[in-house]
Amino acid sequence: MEVVIVDHPEQVMADIIADAVTGGASTIGLATGSSPLGTYTELIRRHNEDGLSFVGVNAVLLDEYVGLPTTHPESYARFIRDNFTDHIDIGDVHSPDGMAPDSKAAAQAYDHLIGTVGPVDVQILGIGSNGHIGFNEPSSSLTSRTRIKTLTKKTREDNARFFDSFDEVPRHVITQGLGTICDAKRLALVATGEGKAAAIAAAVEGPLSASCPASILQWHPHATVVVDHAAASQLKDADYYKYVYENKP
Ligand code: GLP
């Protein structure tokens, strides 16, 4: 695992995606939440000002709330359109069907679809304050596939800021499983701010454990964690990671 500690994580993340796209990537994996917003803003800028093109690239989303129509401002399908994909020349953008009458079947269908349009060349990830990736809450099987999950109270509290009230935050989601996420050729996780420091320390330096789903990145052959100094503040080996990055062969 590569750990990159920099002032501007969005620049490193945008470089990773831009390199993949210009290098022939056909499928990229997108994440929602506030963490990748700077990356999306920078990629839109590069598209508008530097000619970065996403023609020939399709995208898959990590997760979706159950019960929110794709027109709802907080549905992840709408979020990614508003904040990224409507502003670039990307192809199809797939996401789980949170409104399907049979969520279990919809989750299995989405897992199958990822297998069809994949493998994902690079998957962007954020991290929840409890160490979740996608919506794989602590105790998620490390080999899980796309399925319905029940959100923890903590995650619903964290995400309540996007809704009018806590009660409006859905209780259930469809999320790519940890096994599904790890089918991607490359994982790139971005985190900023003190509030993510404990989760980043657990993911990078803690045991590989379902208690911290993001620790699955330790198992992946090509995972990069890109953090600012605040999110890196609880990493014991931060000096080593900086040394490695500065002396990259
Ligand atoms: C959300 C999403 C995750 C995201 C995480 C952190 O619930 N399902 O994909 O990484 O929580 O969100 P934020 O980046 O807003 O802190």
Boltz pocket constraint, residues with backbone or C-beta under 6 A from the ligand:
constraints:
  - pocket:
      binder: B
      contacts: [[A, 31], [A, 32], [A, 33], [A, 34], [A, 35], [A, 36], [A, 62], [A, 63], [A, 125], [A, 126], [A, 127], [A, 128], [A, 129], [A, 132], [A, 133], [A, 134], [A, 135], [A, 155], [A, 159]]
      max_distance: 6.0
